[in-house]
Amino acid sequence: MSGGRKREWIRRKAASASPPRWSRRARAAISAAVLHRRRRRIGLPLPLRRVDFVRILYENVVFYLLWVIESVVVLAKLCFFFLRFGFRL
């Protein structure tokens, strides 16, 4: 078989095969991903996603709270070191 005939034979064989039986969610996710990729490729604006402000606020509060706690712990260790061993090194 030459290149063109072989390619046509493979295309026909693939077209005649039964499509996979996927769930609706899987097909929707795949089609959404393909649509997203096409839109990004040709430069169309992407649809806005719903933003969960409570989650973002919670993440920021937790981040800064842990940052403060870590700073206090480091400062306490430094003070303990200087109080235990003195200020001369």
Helices and strands as residue ranges (DSSP letters): H 3-16, H 24-42, H 53-85
